[in-house]
């Protein structure tokens, strides 16, 4: 019988600079090792309509959300209102949109960002959630005492978080459960395959865990 994994939404860019790759891989492996299934639009799930619509569908299947703030844009020289903002490091705008969606769904939210990331949800006090600023170039950052401890506390909150009945109904109507990876009380949802690839793949749905195609 497959391990009963808990779906969690991970907001992160689809591309990170090479110096961040090992740490990100280690973090994703850590999630799986503690029986959490990371879901990210563009990485584990692919949109059938607009990316934002798919984010909403996937997030409704999840019991919590993690936002990983990686540098995506650096402002070398500029002005923010009346204050100079040179050397300002910004994350992807999707971090902010996905965090707000998770917050509106009342999902337990954990925010981890690289040193120097600012603005929006990465400003302390902007949102009521765990917020950690660390050196994400260090590949061992997922196992640092502060971040690992926060992750385990956040997981406890996720376990106590039920999926709304309306979300369960929406999920059941619009997605396919994997027969290999689903349990009696918790379906594991498969990712849709784009229409142009369905003939090649041999089906409409693919499981991100066991790779079954249906």
N, C-alpha and C positions, 0 to 999 in steps of 0.2 A: 504494500500500500504506500502511495507517495506521501511525503511529509506534508502536513497541512500548513502551507505557507500563508503568511499574511501579506496581502497586497498593500504596498505603500508607494505613494507617488514621489518621484525624485525629479525636482526641477533643476536642470543643468543644461549647459550648452552642448550641442552635438559635437563641437570641436573645442579642445583645450590645447594650449601650447604644450610642446613635448615635455617640458619640465614638470608639468602637472599630471601627466598621464599615469605614472605608476601609483601615485597617491589615490587617484580616482579609481583605478582598477582595484586597489586594495580595499577601498571603502565599499565598493559594490560587492566584492567577495565577502566582506565582513557582514553585510546585510543578509546575504544568502546563508551564511554560516549560522546566523541567529534566527533563521527561519522567517526572514522577511523577503518578499519578492519585489524588487524595484521595478517600477513601471515609469517609462519616460516616452513621451510622444516624440517620434523621430529616431528612437533607439530600440525600444522593445515593442512599441505600438505605432502603427502608421495610419495617418488620417484617411478616411473615406470621403470626407467633405473638406471643411476648412480645418487647419491645425487647432484653432481655438475650440471648435466644436468637439474635436476628438479629445482635447484636454479635459473638457467637462465630462464627457462619457467615461473616460478612464478614471478620473478623480472620484467619480461616484462609486467606483468599484473598490476604492482604497480606504483604509482605516486611519491613515495619517499621511503627512507630507513633509518632505525634507527639501530645503532650498540650499543649493551649493553655489555660492557666488565666486565665480572665477573671473579674472580680468579679461575683458573683451574689447575695451576701448580705453585708451589713455589720452587725456587732454594735456598736452605739453604746455600750452599757454592759453589763457582765456580769462573770462570774468563771469562769476555767478552773482547775479544781482549787482550789488556794489562791492563784492568781495572777490579778490583774485583767486582763481581756482587752478593754478598751474599744477602739473603733475597729478591730476585727478584721475583715479582709476575707476572705471565703471564696469558693471556686469551686464549680461544680456538683459534686454528689456523683458524677456519672457519670465525671468525670475520674479519680477514685480507682479506681472499679470497672474501667474500661477499661484503665487503666495496669497494674493487677494482672493482668488477663487477658493483656495483651501481654507482661508480664514472665514469666508462667508459660509462655507459648509460646516464650520466648526470642527474641522479636523485638527488633531494635535499637530503642531507645527514646530519644526526644528530648523533653525537657520544657521548655517556655517559658511563663513566667507574668508577669503584670503586677506592678508594684511593690506590695509589701505583702501579696500573697496568701500565706497561711500554712496550716499544718496538713496532716497526711497526707503525700502524696507531694511536697508543695511545701516540706517541711522538709528542709534539706540533710542528707544521710546516711541518709534514710529508704529510699532505693532507689538501686541502682547504675545510674545513667543520666546523660546530659548534662542539666544543669539550669541554666536561664538566667532571670534576673530582669531585666526591662527595662520601659521606659515604652511600653506598647502603645497609648497614645493617639496617639503619634507615628506618622503613616501610613507613614513610611519605615522603621519598625523592621525589616521583613523584610530590608532591604538593609544594615543596619548590619554592620560588619565582623565582630563577634563572632558574631552569630546566623547570618549568611550562611555564615561559615566552618564553624560547627558543623553547619549543614544539609548542606553538601557532604561533610563527613567522615561524617556519619550516612548519607547516600545511598550512599557507598562500602560501608559495612557492610551496607546493605540489598541491594545488588547481590550481595554474597557470601552472602546468606542464602537457602538453598533452601527451598521449600515442602515440608513433610513429605509423604511418599507417602500417608499416611492422609488428610491434608487434601485432597490432589488428588482422591482417590477420593470423599470426602464432597462436595466442590464439584461434581464431575462428575455425581453422582447427584441433587443437589438444586437445581441452578441451570441456567440456559440461557446458552450462549456466544453473543456477538454475531457473526454471520458477516462483518460489515463491519470490526469493530475487533479481531478476534482474529488472531493469527499462528499459524503451524504449531505452534510449541512453547509458546505461552503464550496461553490463551484469555482474552478479556475478558468478564467475567461481567455479565449484564444484571440489572437490579433487578426484583423481582416487583411486579406491580400488584395492589392490593387487590381482592378478589373483587367488591366493590360497584361498582368503577370499570372492570372488565374489558370490559363491554359498550360503555361510552362510549369507552374507549381503543381497542377493537378488538383486544385481545390480552391475554396473561397476563404478558408481560415487556417491559421498556423499557430501552434502552441509555442510560446516563447521558451518553455521549459524543456519539453520532450521532443519538440520539432514535428509533432504529428500534423499532417495536412489533411483537411476534410473539405 
